[in-house]
Amino acid sequence: MLPTKPGSIPQHIASLVIQAHRMEALFEGGAVTEYPDFYTPVEWEAFLTLKYARAKDQEKDMAKTGAPKSGQKSQAQLEAEMKARTQRK
């Protein structure tokens, strides 16, 4: 693939992207590490950039729909349902 194509990512960048996704999966699974003992500062920065990008993407989704994605209820709706269920018993 030509280096000017959008899907062409330099190998040193691709390895950082892969490492950031691995870190995300580990941390979501409950793994903990101390900065910077286990990962390099560049790997930490790649991970934080991934988290920032995901948060911005969620903000854009919320702005487009004006509400949480389908299947997700607001805290008030969930509390009202729980209250209604406990009152019926």
VOSE-321992 format. One record per residue: residue number from 1; residue in three letters; chain; x, y, z of N, C-alpha, C in turn. Coordinates in Angstrom, 2 decimals. Layout:
# residues N
<pt seq="NUM" type="ALA" mol="A" n_c1="X" n_c2="Y" n_c3="Z" ca_c1="X" ca_c2="Y" ca_c3="Z" c_c1="X" c_c2="Y" c_c3="Z"/>
...
***
This chain:
# residues 89
<pt seq="1" type="MET" mol="A" n_c1="0.85" n_c2="-1.17" n_c3="0.00" ca_c1="0.00" ca_c2="0.00" ca_c3="0.00" c_c1="0.90" c_c2="1.24" c_c3="0.00"/>
<pt seq="2" type="LEU" mol="A" n_c1="0.50" n_c2="2.22" n_c3="-0.73" ca_c1="1.27" ca_c2="3.45" ca_c3="-0.79" c_c1="1.23" c_c2="4.18" c_c3="0.55"/>
<pt seq="3" type="PRO" mol="A" n_c1="2.32" n_c2="4.84" n_c3="0.93" ca_c1="2.34" ca_c2="5.53" ca_c3="2.22" c_c1="1.34" c_c2="6.67" c_c3="2.32"/>
<pt seq="4" type="THR" mol="A" n_c1="0.78" n_c2="7.11" n_c3="1.20" ca_c1="-0.19" ca_c2="8.21" ca_c3="1.24" c_c1="-1.62" c_c2="7.74" c_c3="1.45"/>
<pt seq="5" type="LYS" mol="A" n_c1="-1.85" n_c2="6.43" n_c3="1.43" ca_c1="-3.21" ca_c2="5.90" ca_c3="1.62" c_c1="-3.62" c_c2="6.03" c_c3="3.08"/>
<pt seq="6" type="PRO" mol="A" n_c1="-4.91" n_c2="6.30" n_c3="3.35" ca_c1="-5.36" ca_c2="6.48" ca_c3="4.74" c_c1="-5.12" c_c2="5.27" c_c3="5.64"/>
<pt seq="7" type="GLY" mol="A" n_c1="-5.18" n_c2="4.07" n_c3="5.10" ca_c1="-5.00" ca_c2="2.88" ca_c3="5.92" c_c1="-3.55" c_c2="2.53" c_c3="6.17"/>
<pt seq="8" type="SER" mol="A" n_c1="-2.65" n_c2="3.27" n_c3="5.60" ca_c1="-1.22" ca_c2="3.00" ca_c3="5.76" c_c1="-0.72" c_c2="3.66" c_c3="7.04"/>
<pt seq="9" type="ILE" mol="A" n_c1="-0.39" n_c2="2.82" n_c3="8.02" ca_c1="0.10" ca_c2="3.33" ca_c3="9.30" c_c1="1.54" c_c2="2.85" c_c3="9.46"/>
<pt seq="10" type="PRO" mol="A" n_c1="2.45" n_c2="3.75" n_c3="9.78" ca_c1="3.84" ca_c2="3.32" ca_c3="9.99" c_c1="3.92" c_c2="2.26" c_c3="11.09"/>
<pt seq="11" type="GLN" mol="A" n_c1="4.84" n_c2="1.33" n_c3="10.96" ca_c1="4.94" ca_c2="0.21" ca_c3="11.90" c_c1="5.14" c_c2="0.68" c_c3="13.34"/>
<pt seq="12" type="HIS" mol="A" n_c1="5.95" n_c2="1.70" n_c3="13.56" ca_c1="6.18" ca_c2="2.15" ca_c3="14.93" c_c1="4.92" c_c2="2.74" c_c3="15.55"/>
<pt seq="13" type="ILE" mol="A" n_c1="4.05" n_c2="3.32" n_c3="14.74" ca_c1="2.77" ca_c2="3.83" ca_c3="15.25" c_c1="1.79" c_c2="2.68" c_c3="15.46"/>
<pt seq="14" type="ALA" mol="A" n_c1="1.77" n_c2="1.74" n_c3="14.54" ca_c1="0.86" ca_c2="0.60" ca_c3="14.66" c_c1="1.14" c_c2="-0.19" c_c3="15.92"/>
<pt seq="15" type="SER" mol="A" n_c1="2.40" n_c2="-0.36" n_c3="16.27" ca_c1="2.71" ca_c2="-1.10" ca_c3="17.49" c_c1="2.23" c_c2="-0.36" c_c3="18.74"/>
<pt seq="16" type="LEU" mol="A" n_c1="2.28" n_c2="0.97" n_c3="18.72" ca_c1="1.77" ca_c2="1.74" ca_c3="19.86" c_c1="0.25" c_c2="1.63" c_c3="19.97"/>
<pt seq="17" type="VAL" mol="A" n_c1="-0.44" n_c2="1.63" n_c3="18.84" ca_c1="-1.89" ca_c2="1.49" ca_c3="18.83" c_c1="-2.27" c_c2="0.13" c_c3="19.39"/>
<pt seq="18" type="ILE" mol="A" n_c1="-1.58" n_c2="-0.90" n_c3="18.96" ca_c1="-1.86" ca_c2="-2.26" ca_c3="19.47" c_c1="-1.60" c_c2="-2.32" c_c3="20.97"/>
<pt seq="19" type="GLN" mol="A" n_c1="-0.49" n_c2="-1.75" n_c3="21.42" ca_c1="-0.18" ca_c2="-1.76" ca_c3="22.85" c_c1="-1.23" c_c2="-1.00" c_c3="23.65"/>
<pt seq="20" type="ALA" mol="A" n_c1="-1.71" n_c2="0.12" n_c3="23.14" ca_c1="-2.75" ca_c2="0.89" ca_c3="23.84" c_c1="-4.02" c_c2="0.07" c_c3="23.98"/>
<pt seq="21" type="HIS" mol="A" n_c1="-4.39" n_c2="-0.66" n_c3="22.94" ca_c1="-5.59" ca_c2="-1.51" ca_c3="23.03" c_c1="-5.37" c_c2="-2.65" c_c3="24.02"/>
<pt seq="22" type="ARG" mol="A" n_c1="-4.18" n_c2="-3.20" n_c3="24.07" ca_c1="-3.88" ca_c2="-4.26" ca_c3="25.04" c_c1="-3.96" c_c2="-3.72" c_c3="26.46"/>
<pt seq="23" type="MET" mol="A" n_c1="-3.41" n_c2="-2.53" n_c3="26.68" ca_c1="-3.47" ca_c2="-1.91" ca_c3="28.00" c_c1="-4.91" c_c2="-1.66" c_c3="28.41"/>
<pt seq="24" type="GLU" mol="A" n_c1="-5.72" n_c2="-1.19" n_c3="27.47" ca_c1="-7.13" ca_c2="-0.93" ca_c3="27.76" c_c1="-7.83" c_c2="-2.22" c_c3="28.19"/>
<pt seq="25" type="ALA" mol="A" n_c1="-7.57" n_c2="-3.31" n_c3="27.47" ca_c1="-8.20" ca_c2="-4.59" ca_c3="27.82" c_c1="-7.73" c_c2="-5.07" c_c3="29.19"/>
<pt seq="26" type="LEU" mol="A" n_c1="-6.46" n_c2="-4.92" n_c3="29.49" ca_c1="-5.94" ca_c2="-5.33" ca_c3="30.79" c_c1="-6.56" c_c2="-4.52" c_c3="31.92"/>
<pt seq="27" type="PHE" mol="A" n_c1="-6.61" n_c2="-3.20" n_c3="31.75" ca_c1="-7.14" ca_c2="-2.34" ca_c3="32.82" c_c1="-8.64" c_c2="-2.54" c_c3="33.01"/>
<pt seq="28" type="GLU" mol="A" n_c1="-9.36" n_c2="-2.80" n_c3="31.92" ca_c1="-10.79" ca_c2="-3.08" ca_c3="32.06" c_c1="-11.02" c_c2="-4.40" c_c3="32.79"/>
<pt seq="29" type="GLY" mol="A" n_c1="-10.05" n_c2="-5.31" n_c3="32.67" ca_c1="-10.14" ca_c2="-6.59" ca_c3="33.37" c_c1="-9.69" c_c2="-6.52" c_c3="34.81"/>
<pt seq="30" type="GLY" mol="A" n_c1="-9.21" n_c2="-5.36" n_c3="35.26" ca_c1="-8.84" ca_c2="-5.18" ca_c3="36.65" c_c1="-7.35" c_c2="-5.20" c_c3="36.93"/>
<pt seq="31" type="ALA" mol="A" n_c1="-6.52" n_c2="-5.29" n_c3="35.90" ca_c1="-5.07" ca_c2="-5.26" ca_c3="36.10" c_c1="-4.64" c_c2="-3.88" c_c3="36.55"/>
<pt seq="32" type="VAL" mol="A" n_c1="-3.62" n_c2="-3.83" n_c3="37.37" ca_c1="-3.08" ca_c2="-2.55" ca_c3="37.82" c_c1="-1.57" c_c2="-2.55" c_c3="37.63"/>
<pt seq="33" type="THR" mol="A" n_c1="-1.04" n_c2="-1.42" n_c3="37.24" ca_c1="0.41" ca_c2="-1.22" ca_c3="37.13" c_c1="0.71" c_c2="0.19" c_c3="37.60"/>
<pt seq="34" type="GLU" mol="A" n_c1="1.94" n_c2="0.39" n_c3="37.97" ca_c1="2.33" ca_c2="1.73" ca_c3="38.41" c_c1="3.08" c_c2="2.43" c_c3="37.29"/>
<pt seq="35" type="TYR" mol="A" n_c1="2.81" n_c2="3.71" n_c3="37.14" ca_c1="3.49" ca_c2="4.51" ca_c3="36.13" c_c1="4.88" c_c2="4.81" c_c3="36.61"/>
<pt seq="36" type="PRO" mol="A" n_c1="5.86" n_c2="4.78" n_c3="35.82" ca_c1="6.05" ca_c2="4.21" ca_c3="34.49" c_c1="6.77" c_c2="2.87" c_c3="34.55"/>
<pt seq="37" type="ASP" mol="A" n_c1="6.69" n_c2="2.18" n_c3="35.69" ca_c1="7.50" ca_c2="0.99" ca_c3="35.90" c_c1="7.28" c_c2="-0.12" c_c3="34.88"/>
<pt seq="38" type="PHE" mol="A" n_c1="6.07" n_c2="-0.34" n_c3="34.46" ca_c1="5.79" ca_c2="-1.48" ca_c3="33.59" c_c1="5.74" c_c2="-1.08" c_c3="32.12"/>
<pt seq="39" type="TYR" mol="A" n_c1="5.18" n_c2="0.08" n_c3="31.83" ca_c1="5.08" ca_c2="0.58" ca_c3="30.45" c_c1="5.95" c_c2="1.81" c_c3="30.29"/>
<pt seq="40" type="THR" mol="A" n_c1="6.35" n_c2="2.05" n_c3="29.05" ca_c1="7.15" ca_c2="3.24" ca_c3="28.77" c_c1="6.26" c_c2="4.47" c_c3="28.76"/>
<pt seq="41" type="PRO" mol="A" n_c1="6.83" n_c2="5.66" n_c3="28.92" ca_c1="6.01" ca_c2="6.87" ca_c3="28.85" c_c1="5.26" c_c2="7.02" c_c3="27.53"/>
<pt seq="42" type="VAL" mol="A" n_c1="5.85" n_c2="6.57" n_c3="26.44" ca_c1="5.18" ca_c2="6.66" ca_c3="25.14" c_c1="3.97" c_c2="5.72" c_c3="25.10"/>
<pt seq="43" type="GLU" mol="A" n_c1="4.09" n_c2="4.53" n_c3="25.70" ca_c1="2.95" ca_c2="3.60" ca_c3="25.75" c_c1="1.83" c_c2="4.17" c_c3="26.62"/>
<pt seq="44" type="TRP" mol="A" n_c1="2.20" n_c2="4.80" n_c3="27.73" ca_c1="1.19" ca_c2="5.43" ca_c3="28.57" c_c1="0.47" c_c2="6.54" c_c3="27.81"/>
<pt seq="45" type="GLU" mol="A" n_c1="1.23" n_c2="7.32" n_c3="27.08" ca_c1="0.63" ca_c2="8.42" ca_c3="26.32" c_c1="-0.30" c_c2="7.89" c_c3="25.25"/>
<pt seq="46" type="ALA" mol="A" n_c1="0.08" n_c2="6.80" n_c3="24.59" ca_c1="-0.79" ca_c2="6.18" ca_c3="23.58" c_c1="-2.09" c_c2="5.70" c_c3="24.23"/>
<pt seq="47" type="PHE" mol="A" n_c1="-1.97" n_c2="5.11" n_c3="25.42" ca_c1="-3.16" ca_c2="4.63" ca_c3="26.14" c_c1="-4.08" c_c2="5.78" c_c3="26.53"/>
<pt seq="48" type="LEU" mol="A" n_c1="-3.49" n_c2="6.86" n_c3="27.06" ca_c1="-4.30" ca_c2="8.01" ca_c3="27.45" c_c1="-4.95" c_c2="8.68" c_c3="26.24"/>
<pt seq="49" type="THR" mol="A" n_c1="-4.25" n_c2="8.68" n_c3="25.12" ca_c1="-4.81" ca_c2="9.24" ca_c3="23.89" c_c1="-6.00" c_c2="8.41" c_c3="23.44"/>
<pt seq="50" type="LEU" mol="A" n_c1="-5.89" n_c2="7.09" n_c3="23.55" ca_c1="-7.01" ca_c2="6.21" ca_c3="23.20" c_c1="-8.22" c_c2="6.49" c_c3="24.10"/>
<pt seq="51" type="LYS" mol="A" n_c1="-7.98" n_c2="6.62" n_c3="25.41" ca_c1="-9.09" ca_c2="6.93" ca_c3="26.33" c_c1="-9.74" c_c2="8.27" c_c3="25.99"/>
<pt seq="52" type="TYR" mol="A" n_c1="-8.92" n_c2="9.26" n_c3="25.69" ca_c1="-9.44" ca_c2="10.59" ca_c3="25.33" c_c1="-10.26" c_c2="10.51" c_c3="24.05"/>
<pt seq="53" type="ALA" mol="A" n_c1="-9.77" n_c2="9.78" n_c3="23.06" ca_c1="-10.49" ca_c2="9.66" ca_c3="21.79" c_c1="-11.83" c_c2="8.95" c_c3="21.99"/>
<pt seq="54" type="ARG" mol="A" n_c1="-11.84" n_c2="7.92" n_c3="22.82" ca_c1="-13.11" ca_c2="7.22" ca_c3="23.09" c_c1="-14.11" c_c2="8.13" c_c3="23.80"/>
<pt seq="55" type="ALA" mol="A" n_c1="-13.63" n_c2="8.93" n_c3="24.75" ca_c1="-14.52" ca_c2="9.85" ca_c3="25.46" c_c1="-15.09" c_c2="10.91" c_c3="24.52"/>
<pt seq="56" type="LYS" mol="A" n_c1="-14.26" n_c2="11.45" n_c3="23.63" ca_c1="-14.74" ca_c2="12.43" ca_c3="22.66" c_c1="-15.75" c_c2="11.82" c_c3="21.71"/>
<pt seq="57" type="ASP" mol="A" n_c1="-15.53" n_c2="10.57" n_c3="21.32" ca_c1="-16.45" ca_c2="9.88" ca_c3="20.44" c_c1="-17.81" c_c2="9.68" c_c3="21.12"/>
<pt seq="58" type="GLN" mol="A" n_c1="-17.78" n_c2="9.34" n_c3="22.40" ca_c1="-19.03" ca_c2="9.19" ca_c3="23.14" c_c1="-19.75" c_c2="10.52" c_c3="23.27"/>
<pt seq="59" type="GLU" mol="A" n_c1="-19.01" n_c2="11.60" n_c3="23.47" ca_c1="-19.63" ca_c2="12.92" ca_c3="23.55" c_c1="-20.33" c_c2="13.27" c_c3="22.24"/>
<pt seq="60" type="LYS" mol="A" n_c1="-19.70" n_c2="12.95" n_c3="21.12" ca_c1="-20.31" ca_c2="13.22" ca_c3="19.82" c_c1="-21.58" c_c2="12.40" c_c3="19.64"/>
<pt seq="61" type="ASP" mol="A" n_c1="-21.56" n_c2="11.14" n_c3="20.07" ca_c1="-22.75" ca_c2="10.30" ca_c3="19.98" c_c1="-23.88" c_c2="10.86" c_c3="20.83"/>
<pt seq="62" type="MET" mol="A" n_c1="-23.54" n_c2="11.33" n_c3="22.02" ca_c1="-24.55" ca_c2="11.90" ca_c3="22.91" c_c1="-25.13" c_c2="13.18" c_c3="22.31"/>
<pt seq="63" type="ALA" mol="A" n_c1="-24.30" n_c2="13.99" n_c3="21.69" ca_c1="-24.75" ca_c2="15.24" ca_c3="21.09" c_c1="-25.68" c_c2="14.98" c_c3="19.91"/>
<pt seq="64" type="LYS" mol="A" n_c1="-25.38" n_c2="13.95" n_c3="19.14" ca_c1="-26.20" ca_c2="13.63" ca_c3="17.97" c_c1="-27.58" c_c2="13.12" c_c3="18.38"/>
<pt seq="65" type="THR" mol="A" n_c1="-27.61" n_c2="12.23" n_c3="19.36" ca_c1="-28.88" ca_c2="11.63" ca_c3="19.75" c_c1="-29.60" c_c2="12.44" c_c3="20.82"/>
<pt seq="66" type="GLY" mol="A" n_c1="-28.85" n_c2="13.17" n_c3="21.60" ca_c1="-29.46" ca_c2="13.95" ca_c3="22.67" c_c1="-29.80" c_c2="13.10" c_c3="23.88"/>
<pt seq="67" type="ALA" mol="A" n_c1="-29.48" n_c2="11.83" n_c3="23.83" ca_c1="-29.77" ca_c2="10.91" ca_c3="24.92" c_c1="-28.77" c_c2="9.76" c_c3="24.85"/>
<pt seq="68" type="PRO" mol="A" n_c1="-28.73" n_c2="8.97" n_c3="25.92" ca_c1="-27.86" ca_c2="7.80" ca_c3="25.87" c_c1="-28.27" c_c2="6.85" c_c3="24.75"/>
<pt seq="69" type="LYS" mol="A" n_c1="-27.33" n_c2="6.01" n_c3="24.32" ca_c1="-27.62" ca_c2="5.05" ca_c3="23.26" c_c1="-28.76" c_c2="4.13" c_c3="23.67"/>
<pt seq="70" type="SER" mol="A" n_c1="-29.46" n_c2="3.57" n_c3="22.69" ca_c1="-30.58" ca_c2="2.69" ca_c3="22.98" c_c1="-30.11" c_c2="1.54" c_c3="23.85"/>
<pt seq="71" type="GLY" mol="A" n_c1="-30.97" n_c2="1.13" n_c3="24.77" ca_c1="-30.63" ca_c2="0.06" ca_c3="25.68" c_c1="-30.08" c_c2="0.60" c_c3="27.00"/>
<pt seq="72" type="GLN" mol="A" n_c1="-29.74" n_c2="1.84" n_c3="27.05" ca_c1="-29.22" ca_c2="2.44" ca_c3="28.26" c_c1="-30.27" c_c2="3.38" c_c3="28.83"/>
<pt seq="73" type="LYS" mol="A" n_c1="-30.58" n_c2="3.16" n_c3="30.08" ca_c1="-31.58" ca_c2="4.00" ca_c3="30.73" c_c1="-30.90" c_c2="4.98" c_c3="31.66"/>
<pt seq="74" type="SER" mol="A" n_c1="-31.55" n_c2="6.08" n_c3="31.89" ca_c1="-30.98" ca_c2="7.06" ca_c3="32.80" c_c1="-31.09" c_c2="6.55" c_c3="34.24"/>
<pt seq="75" type="GLN" mol="A" n_c1="-30.29" n_c2="7.12" n_c3="35.11" ca_c1="-30.28" ca_c2="6.73" ca_c3="36.51" c_c1="-31.66" c_c2="6.94" c_c3="37.13"/>
<pt seq="76" type="ALA" mol="A" n_c1="-32.33" n_c2="8.02" n_c3="36.80" ca_c1="-33.65" ca_c2="8.31" ca_c3="37.35" c_c1="-34.67" c_c2="7.26" c_c3="36.92"/>
<pt seq="77" type="GLN" mol="A" n_c1="-34.61" n_c2="6.83" n_c3="35.65" ca_c1="-35.54" ca_c2="5.80" ca_c3="35.18" c_c1="-35.31" c_c2="4.49" c_c3="35.91"/>
<pt seq="78" type="LEU" mol="A" n_c1="-34.06" n_c2="4.12" n_c3="36.11" ca_c1="-33.75" ca_c2="2.87" ca_c3="36.82" c_c1="-34.21" c_c2="2.93" c_c3="38.27"/>
<pt seq="79" type="GLU" mol="A" n_c1="-33.99" n_c2="4.07" n_c3="38.92" ca_c1="-34.43" ca_c2="4.21" ca_c3="40.31" c_c1="-35.95" c_c2="4.16" c_c3="40.41"/>
<pt seq="80" type="ALA" mol="A" n_c1="-36.66" n_c2="4.75" n_c3="39.45" ca_c1="-38.13" ca_c2="4.72" ca_c3="39.47" c_c1="-38.63" c_c2="3.30" c_c3="39.28"/>
<pt seq="81" type="GLU" mol="A" n_c1="-38.01" n_c2="2.53" n_c3="38.41" ca_c1="-38.41" ca_c2="1.14" ca_c3="38.21" c_c1="-38.17" c_c2="0.31" c_c3="39.46"/>
<pt seq="82" type="MET" mol="A" n_c1="-37.02" n_c2="0.51" n_c3="40.11" ca_c1="-36.72" ca_c2="-0.23" ca_c3="41.33" c_c1="-37.72" c_c2="0.11" c_c3="42.44"/>
<pt seq="83" type="LYS" mol="A" n_c1="-38.06" n_c2="1.39" n_c3="42.54" ca_c1="-39.02" ca_c2="1.82" ca_c3="43.57" c_c1="-40.38" c_c2="1.20" c_c3="43.30"/>
<pt seq="84" type="ALA" mol="A" n_c1="-40.80" n_c2="1.18" n_c3="42.03" ca_c1="-42.09" ca_c2="0.60" ca_c3="41.67" c_c1="-42.11" c_c2="-0.90" c_c3="41.98"/>
<pt seq="85" type="ARG" mol="A" n_c1="-41.05" n_c2="-1.57" n_c3="41.72" ca_c1="-40.97" ca_c2="-3.01" ca_c3="42.00" c_c1="-41.04" c_c2="-3.31" c_c3="43.49"/>
<pt seq="86" type="THR" mol="A" n_c1="-40.34" n_c2="-2.51" n_c3="44.29" ca_c1="-40.36" ca_c2="-2.76" ca_c3="45.73" c_c1="-41.71" c_c2="-2.41" c_c3="46.35"/>
<pt seq="87" type="GLN" mol="A" n_c1="-42.42" n_c2="-1.45" n_c3="45.78" ca_c1="-43.74" ca_c2="-1.09" ca_c3="46.29" c_c1="-44.77" c_c2="-2.17" c_c3="45.97"/>
<pt seq="88" type="ARG" mol="A" n_c1="-44.61" n_c2="-2.87" n_c3="44.88" ca_c1="-45.56" ca_c2="-3.93" ca_c3="44.49" c_c1="-45.46" c_c2="-5.14" c_c3="45.41"/>
<pt seq="89" type="LYS" mol="A" n_c1="-44.33" n_c2="-5.34" n_c3="46.04" ca_c1="-44.13" ca_c2="-6.54" ca_c3="46.88" c_c1="-44.73" c_c2="-6.39" c_c3="48.22"/>
***
